[in-house]
């Protein structure tokens, strides 16, 4: 297993370590529920150094990148971030990603650990000006309603005015760090991208503060599920298209990109499954892979499921036949036919991520 | 994949008997009390739901009697001994975290009438269970 630059920190904290896409990462430190609730009420720090990062420099590199993704990066205002995905020729999702427009002629792109080799092939093979920087880049997420205070205490002054889904290069103790107001929890939060060598120093600065605690992949998963964020490789893979993964509004139909033909055909044909949040109304949780039924007939599948600590019930994400994919439709799922209701998104509505500053 | 933490390895209570499914049984006053072990709760993480059997239901040894769910997983619960359910721990309905806090006391699951003494005698004692747990591939 690959180790992040923070592996020794996790070991010294007695974290429970798991294999996540070939990376040894902490699934929990003191307990998933506790870490989840602490993120919703205070702030947590997450090691996300396993994720993929790319830099694109120059107008040509940006244009070539644009042909690989469903979004139109040339339309992202400088300083803003936009969600997107890279598809195969059949319209299936190789990975999802976030594109940061750092300047007129520079993009910074964040992807996932699982499909990194095939994504790198797509982004960098024929693209001078494209640079794959995952293996020299560490990422620490600071997430929670008090995260801004911690950023300011640590000397990240840019956090004072950074708006939701914006990012900026900052200089911290003489080092370049990319600071973005993004995250995977539904709370006010930041992602910090830095050189591997800097990771322990940044980690220690935050870990030494009162009110912030380390959190693992387990809490990251329950937090994102409660607010309806998909997980690459779990909620979708190469057999699922953006239309079946709830990404309709992120498709730039007026641009040309790999997989567009198949996607247009599916859009025009209709009748595809829809991606929806679901809830059980009880403490029972739906689980990944559970079949969903209506009157005994299979109508969809649970793609993510867990107990939602902030909502106190089982929550998840699912792909459902179109006619059932509306809020309040009641279905059943799993070997014990537990009740499952289609929910509005997000299920947890109190998140602080969009708070105005 | 549990990370070894020497301080977390506890000696299991001597007065209980244990199963390979990480359940424990206490025999007291003609009643079997059943729960899951601290090893099980460490593996499961935060328990979020316990499905209980019906009071009055009868089970043979090894029958599936319920489910315990955590944030990450769901596992079946089996009858470690045969018998009729006399009581279930209603507190777990709203406070399943008791199972993590106190697996051998407040976090008990259900009680059975103690008729199947041969089943009980066949279970592991604390020492045998500890050896069994240590032999598992984490």
Interface residues (C-beta under 8 A of the other chain):
Chain A: X11 X14 X15 X16 X17 X18 X19 X27 X28 X31 X32 X33 X34 X218 X222 X282 X283 X284 X285 X287 X306 X307 X309 X314 X336
Chain B: X1 X2 X3 X5 X45 X46 X48 X49 X51 X67 X69 X70 X71 X72 X74 X96 X97 X100
